Every structure is written in C-alpha cells, then in structure tokens.
C-alpha cells in the first residue's frame, strides 16, 4: 500500500500564482530528499517515488507519495506471519494434492541486501533547495522581483544504485505444501518487523527548509506587489510572514 506525506499552507497564499509555482518546488525537493534516504535492494521502494503523480499540489496542500506496494511495511513494519500460508493464500498457481492439501512450486532467489546513498547526497539536496530565493533578491531587475525560481531536480536520484550483497539462504525451486506447514508451522514463521518511519523522518527533516523558503517567497511576492501597486497586498498577514506551514500525518493511500 502506498504512503504519502502532506504539507499544508494557508489558503490565502495558496492561490497566488508566484507562490503556487514554489509549492511544486517544495514537492520535488521532498521527493528528492526521500529518494536520497531510500533503501535500495530490488529498486521497488525508490521506483515508487518516481511514478507519475508522486508529487502533486491540490488546493493548499502538497502531496508527496510513494506508490510502492511495500512502502507501508518500511514505514510501519508488520506483525509475524506464516509465509507459507501467505504464498498459498493468493491462489495463483496453487494446486490441490490427492490428499486434499494445497501446494505450489516457487522459485526462491537470494535477494540482495539494501544499500543507501551517501549522507552527502541528502546534504546536497538540502543545500540546493536552501539556496532558492525569489528572483530579484539577487538580481537587479525590479520588474521580476519576487518571481519563483525553479528547483533543479536531481536526475541522478532517478537512476538505480547497485544493491548490496545477496542474502544468505536457500536458492532454487521449492514446493510450498500445506501439509508440511501443518506439520511444523514454526519453520514458516516470519518474525515481526519494526517500522522505520522513514517517510515521517523525511517530512520532519524537510520541514525547516520548507518553512524558510516559503517565508522568503512570501516576502518576495509581497515586495513585488507593493512595488507595482504601492499597497500592502490583501492576502499578506502576520502568520503568512512567518512562513506558516502545517505537516499532516503520514498516511496510507
């Protein structure tokens, strides 16, 4: 099941065109940071962050989603379960023996262990996003003051990295038999796995950078409109000046 993180900004600034462009910057930054922190074994977890719709802006909310089917297990872990019964439960290629027991033949590979990108990759993502500032704060042209810059997405993060060494264990084609499971269920028991809460950690790590750039963008857009109209824009309030932003709970989707 997919997992997503959500950032919410005040409605009064969400529909300003300049600030709204920056909301997409926020989404791509969070996605890049999440990719930099992602485990890589078979590639499914990281690939779930690169699918269409993984970053979206809806109303005054920024959604970053990981569509990988096992993202929920990385996030929340799982209880202990009988892997043999789980294999037989889905019904695909399951046959019934003469004595009435279900069975199927499965191929088991020595799957690779997870690897992670270097810490410097995540640091680089944060530095690039932190350097974003409304155009005009660094350029002399007043007529472009406050326009949103574009966050340079890290294309290298879309490419897979080499997984770790293969895990130890059996390899080949094996028969999963309901009869064998009944005789010794303990052999088929997968222990409980604790959740890593990776999405929540990424959300908390990204938040101060998001707040700071939102504050800069709000101030830049305020200054631009003041120069054009000579008045304080109606949408500007003290809470928007602080770069107010809320983080919704990480949730399954």
Secondary structure in CASP SS format (residue, H / E / C, confidence):
PFRMAT SS
TARGET T0000
AUTHOR 0000-0000-0000
METHOD secondary structure of the structure
MODEL  1
X C 1.00
X C 1.00
X E 1.00
X E 1.00
X E 1.00
X E 1.00
X E 1.00
X E 1.00
X E 1.00
X C 1.00
X H 1.00
X H 1.00
X H 1.00
X H 1.00
X C 1.00
X C 1.00
X H 1.00
X H 1.00
X H 1.00
X H 1.00
X H 1.00
X H 1.00
X H 1.00
X H 1.00
X H 1.00
X H 1.00
X H 1.00
X H 1.00
X H 1.00
X H 1.00
X H 1.00
X H 1.00
X H 1.00
X H 1.00
X H 1.00
X H 1.00
X H 1.00
X C 1.00
X C 1.00
X E 1.00
X C 1.00
X C 1.00
X C 1.00
X H 1.00
X H 1.00
X H 1.00
X H 1.00
X C 1.00
X C 1.00
X C 1.00
X C 1.00
X C 1.00
X C 1.00
X C 1.00
X E 1.00
X E 1.00
X E 1.00
X E 1.00
X C 1.00
X C 1.00
X E 1.00
X E 1.00
X E 1.00
X E 1.00
X E 1.00
X E 1.00
X C 1.00
X C 1.00
X C 1.00
X C 1.00
X H 1.00
X H 1.00
X H 1.00
X H 1.00
X H 1.00
X H 1.00
X E 1.00
X E 1.00
X C 1.00
X C 1.00
X E 1.00
X E 1.00
X H 1.00
X H 1.00
X H 1.00
X H 1.00
X H 1.00
X H 1.00
X H 1.00
X C 1.00
X C 1.00
X C 1.00
X C 1.00
X C 1.00
X E 1.00
X E 1.00
X C 1.00
X C 1.00
X C 1.00
X C 1.00
X C 1.00
X E 1.00
X E 1.00
X E 1.00
X E 1.00
X E 1.00
X E 1.00
X E 1.00
X C 1.00
X C 1.00
X C 1.00
X E 1.00
X C 1.00
X C 1.00
X E 1.00
X C 1.00
X C 1.00
X C 1.00
X H 1.00
X H 1.00
X H 1.00
X H 1.00
X H 1.00
X H 1.00
X H 1.00
X H 1.00
X H 1.00
X H 1.00
X H 1.00
X H 1.00
X C 1.00
X C 1.00
X C 1.00
X C 1.00
X E 1.00
X C 1.00
X C 1.00
X C 1.00
X C 1.00
X C 1.00
X C 1.00
X H 1.00
X H 1.00
X H 1.00
X C 1.00
X C 1.00
X E 1.00
X C 1.00
X C 1.00
X C 1.00
X C 1.00
X C 1.00
X C 1.00
X C 1.00
X H 1.00
X H 1.00
X H 1.00
X H 1.00
X C 1.00
X C 1.00
X C 1.00
X C 1.00
X C 1.00
X C 1.00
X C 1.00
X E 1.00
X C 1.00
X C 1.00
X C 1.00
X C 1.00
X C 1.00
X E 1.00
X E 1.00
X E 1.00
X E 1.00
X E 1.00
X E 1.00
X H 1.00
X H 1.00
X H 1.00
X H 1.00
X H 1.00
X H 1.00
X C 1.00
X H 1.00
X H 1.00
X H 1.00
X H 1.00
X E 1.00
X E 1.00
X C 1.00
X C 1.00
X E 1.00
X E 1.00
X C 1.00
X C 1.00
X C 1.00
X H 1.00
X H 1.00
X H 1.00
X H 1.00
X H 1.00
X H 1.00
X H 1.00
X H 1.00
X H 1.00
X H 1.00
X H 1.00
X H 1.00
X H 1.00
X H 1.00
X H 1.00
X H 1.00
X H 1.00
X H 1.00
X H 1.00
X H 1.00
X H 1.00
X H 1.00
X H 1.00
X H 1.00
X H 1.00
X H 1.00
X H 1.00
X H 1.00
X H 1.00
X H 1.00
X H 1.00
X H 1.00
X C 1.00
X C 1.00
X C 1.00
X C 1.00
X C 1.00
X C 1.00
X C 1.00
X C 1.00
X H 1.00
X H 1.00
X H 1.00
X H 1.00
X C 1.00
X C 1.00
X C 1.00
X E 1.00
X E 1.00
X E 1.00
X E 1.00
X E 1.00
X E 1.00
X E 1.00
X E 1.00
X C 1.00
END
